[in-house]
Amino acid sequence: MIKTIPEDFIVEEIASLPLTESGEFRVYRLTKKNWTTPDLMRFLAKTLSISPKALAYGGKKDKHGLTTQHITIRSQRDFSLEEKNFFLQAIGFMRKPMSPSLIQGNRFRITIRNLKAVETVLDNLDEVKVYGFPNFFDDQRFRGTNQQLGFFADRVLRGHYNGALQIFLQTQNGAAGNKENRERIAKILENWRDWEKCLELAKGLTEKRIFRTLLLRPDDFLAALEKIPREEIAMAYAAFGSHLWNELLRRLLRELIPDLREYQAESGVFYFWKKLKPEIFNYLKDLKLPTPAAKMQFPDDGTRSLYLKLLEENNLRFSSFRTRALSRVFFRSFQRKVLLFPEDLEIVETREDEIHPGKKALVLSFSLPRGAFATMLVKRILLEEKGLEPIRKIE
């Protein structure tokens, strides 16, 4: 119902940039579609003949949308560039690189299509204005993971470095989506520990570095993991931390709210409410839960107990997150709001859907804080449209 065309999902990054007339880092406004942010960064580094380390950005923007964000390039040169699916425009300088800390949020303009009617959606939107919606990490956060294989970071925390390496090879750079690449990785796994053969099958700098390391140090899987780029390890750690945070929120909602609605997504079940009792709403509206790390600050004993139970079921402890196995990346806890309200919400228009004859289209504009997913709001307001049924409280 969304992202039929890139222009259906327009995102503009809201950032507080300390721009200067000169500086070590040139700042650019980047507008793109049909590109993930990391893939476009790699393309720019190659096209502009600069080191990938010279590029910095604050957040990853959706491939299936028309998105605007800010990046920096550590150079005085103006690399402004316009191609078919992106536009890079210099806007000034900064004395530090672009980072997540400079992002305040994102402004969205979303077209929801193929609706039988808009009235139910608008009723749901009215409920959201009063009671908010849950701040789950949506499926986009888990791209590059495979639920059946498990999480890379989970294996690292347990000291299963061999398994972590195999998960990385099977999930890196969209490996699962390419038949030829899947078959190549399968051959690598068939020849596991024949490092000469694995090196012959390896493609790309990272894979070759991994198997050259294992050729010299056959059982040192940790040394091989150290050859994975820092950014990819950080993404894998963040995915596992987000998974645990989502699970903590699921358990809290099931404990508090008896008439949740269930949405089965790729990354797990999402729970939504329509209305909340005053005492539950007052508890949730300002509640923040910590993401996983060795040291975490919980709002109360109840949420801490839920998390301890979650760790126990996964054979983990707080100290597990103090891992120094991969020295360049760490688990750092931050507080994430449980309940969100869309800010500056505007119903731009309702109209006949020109792509789906006989159906309606609804255009919304709103802002969300950094790290929140607009697709979660869309899931909430499409509850009845998707035919979802209430679920009972799970004891």
Long-range contacts (C-beta under 8 A, 24 or more apart in sequence): 1-112, 1-113, 1-114, 1-115, 1-378, 1-382, 1-385, 2-110, 2-111, 2-112, 2-113, 2-375, 2-378, 3-62, 3-64, 3-65, 4-111, 4-113, 4-114, 4-355, 5-355, 6-33, 6-34, 6-64, 6-65, 6-66, 7-66, 7-111, 8-65, 8-110, 8-111, 8-113, 9-62, 9-64, 9-65, 9-66, 9-108, 9-110, 9-111, 9-374, 10-65, 10-66, 10-67, 10-108, 10-109, 10-110, 11-61, 11-62, 11-65, 11-66, 11-67, 11-68, 11-106, 11-107, 11-108, 11-374, 12-67, 12-68, 12-106, 12-107, 12-108, 13-58, 13-59, 13-61, 13-67, 13-68, 13-69, 13-70, 13-103, 13-106, 14-103, 14-104, 14-105, 14-106, 14-107, 14-367, 15-58, 15-70, 15-102, 15-103, 15-104, 16-102, 16-104, 17-70, 17-92, 17-94, 17-102, 18-94, 18-95, 18-96, 19-91, 19-92, 19-93, 19-94, 20-92, 20-93, 20-94, 20-95, 21-92, 21-93, 22-93, 23-93, 23-94, 23-95, 24-74, 24-93, 24-94, 24-95, 24-96, 25-56, 25-72, 25-73, 25-74, 25-93, 25-94, 25-95, 25-96, 25-97, 25-98, 26-72, 26-73, 26-75, 26-76, 26-77, 26-78, 26-79, 26-90, 26-92, 26-93, 27-70, 27-71, 27-72, 27-90, 27-91, 27-92, 27-93, 27-94, 27-98, 28-70, 28-71, 28-72, 28-73, 28-79, 28-80, 28-88, 28-89, 28-90, 28-91, 29-68, 29-69, 29-70, 29-88, 29-89, 29-91, 30-57, 30-68, 30-69, 30-70, 30-71, 30-86, 30-87, 30-88, 30-89, 31-66, 31-67, 31-68, 31-86, 31-87, 31-89, 32-61, 32-66, 32-67, 32-85, 32-86, 32-87, 33-63, 33-65, 33-66, 33-67, 33-85, 33-86, 34-63, 34-64, 34-85, 35-63, 35-85, 35-86, 36-60, 36-61, 36-63, 37-61, 37-69, 38-231, 39-63, 40-86, 41-71, 44-79, 44-81, 44-88, 47-81, 48-73, 48-79, 48-81, 50-75, 50-79, 56-97, 56-98, 56-99, 57-98, 58-98, 58-99, 58-100, 58-101, 58-102, 58-103, 59-100, 59-103, 59-370, 62-140, 70-98, 70-102, 71-98, 72-97, 72-98, 100-370, 103-370, 104-369, 104-370, 105-343, 105-367, 105-368, 105-369, 105-370, 105-372, 106-367, 106-368, 106-370, 106-372, 106-374, 107-344, 107-365, 107-366, 107-367, 108-364, 108-365, 108-366, 108-367, 108-368, 108-374, 109-348, 109-363, 109-364, 109-365, 110-363, 110-364, 110-365, 110-374, 110-378, 111-361, 111-362, 111-363, 112-361, 112-362, 112-363, 112-364, 112-378, 112-382, 113-353, 113-355, 113-356, 113-359, 113-361, 114-353, 114-355, 114-356, 114-359, 114-361, 115-353, 115-359, 115-360, 115-361, 115-362, 115-385, 116-359, 116-360, 116-385, 117-360, 118-350, 118-360, 118-362, 120-384, 120-385, 121-362, 121-381, 121-382, 121-385, 122-347, 122-362, 124-274, 124-380, 124-381, 124-382, 124-383, 124-384, 125-345, 125-347, 125-364, 125-381, 127-274, 127-275, 128-341, 128-342, 128-377, 128-380, 128-381, 129-341, 129-342, 129-345, 130-275, 131-273, 131-274, 131-275, 131-276, 131-281, 132-284, 132-285, 132-339, 132-340, 132-341, 133-272, 133-339, 133-340, 133-376, 133-377, 133-380, 134-249, 134-253, 134-270, 134-271, 134-272, 134-273, 134-338, 134-339, 134-340, 134-376, 134-380, 135-249, 135-336, 135-337, 135-338, 135-339, 135-340, 135-372, 135-376, 136-246, 136-249, 136-270, 136-373, 136-376, 137-242, 137-243, 137-245, 137-246, 137-267, 137-373, 138-265, 138-267, 138-373, 138-375, 138-376, 138-379, 139-265, 139-266, 139-267, 139-375, 140-373, 140-375, 141-238, 141-239, 141-242, 141-267, 141-373, 142-239, 142-242, 142-243, 142-266, 142-267, 144-171, 144-172, 144-173, 144-174, 144-235, 144-236, 144-239, 145-171, 145-236, 145-239, 146-170, 146-171, 146-176, 147-266, 147-267, 151-236, 151-239, 151-240, 151-243, 152-236, 152-239, 152-240, 153-236, 153-237, 153-239, 153-240, 153-241, 154-240, 154-314, 156-225, 156-323, 156-325, 156-326, 157-316, 157-320, 157-321, 157-323, 158-315, 158-316, 158-320, 159-325, 161-221, 161-222, 161-224, 161-225, 161-325, 162-221, 164-221, 164-225, 165-210, 165-221, 165-224, 165-225, 166-192, 168-225, 168-228, 168-232, 168-236, 169-207, 169-210, 172-206, 172-232, 173-204, 193-218, 206-232, 222-325, 222-326, 225-325, 225-326, 226-326, 226-327, 226-328, 228-326, 230-328, 230-329, 233-326, 233-328, 233-329, 234-329, 237-329, 237-331, 240-292, 241-291, 241-292, 241-293, 241-331, 242-291, 243-267, 243-268, 244-291, 244-292, 244-310, 244-314, 245-289, 245-291, 245-292, 245-336, 247-310, 248-289, 248-303, 248-306, 248-307, 248-310, 249-289, 249-338, 251-306, 251-309, 251-310, 252-289, 252-303, 252-306, 252-338, 254-393, 254-394, 255-302, 255-306, 256-280, 256-283, 256-284, 257-393, 258-392, 258-393, 259-390, 259-392, 259-393, 260-390, 260-391, 260-393, 261-383, 261-388, 261-389, 261-390, 261-391, 262-388, 262-389, 262-391, 263-379, 263-383, 263-386, 263-388, 265-379, 270-376, 270-379, 271-391, 272-379, 272-380, 272-383, 274-383, 284-338, 284-339, 285-339, 286-337, 287-337, 287-338, 287-339, 288-335, 288-336, 288-337, 288-338, 289-335, 289-336, 289-338, 290-333, 290-334, 290-335, 290-336, 291-333, 291-334, 291-336, 292-321, 292-331, 292-333, 293-321, 293-330, 293-331, 293-332, 293-333, 294-318, 294-319, 294-320, 294-321, 294-322, 294-331, 295-333, 296-333, 297-333, 297-335, 336-371, 337-369, 340-368, 340-369, 340-372, 340-377, 342-366, 342-367, 342-368, 342-377, 343-367, 343-368
